[in-house]
Amino acid sequence: MGGTLRLHEEPPRGDAPVYAHFGDARADDWSGEGHDGCEQELSIIVRARPGSAALALAAADRMAELIHDASPPLEGHRLVNLRVRACEIARDERSGFARATLRVRAVTERL
């Protein structure tokens, strides 16, 4: 895929898809004896214009490549692992846009 991949907090107004934005997120305590940790699960939603499921999947696949086992710097935490657990494809019934949803899991420990 050419161009720049951008990840938005919310769907951008007036932009024609393809674009990606954060979906639902959740954090759970992952602490144990001798360590203070957190497990985070989040979704990244990629939207593409109607009839473009292949484009949505290609963009989601590229994002998954960039995310999987990445090691972004974290302030006050250590990243234990970062994984894309699943990718789902669907069509938005209201807009007809193709929608690929990446399910991402990260585990961190507090330093």
Secondary structure, DSSP 8 states (H G I E B T S, - for coil): --S---EESS--TT--S-EEEEEEEEEEE--BTTB-EEEEEEEEEEEE-TT-HHHHHHHHHHHHHHHTT-----TTEEEEEEEEEEEEEEE-TTT--EEEEEEEEEEEEE-
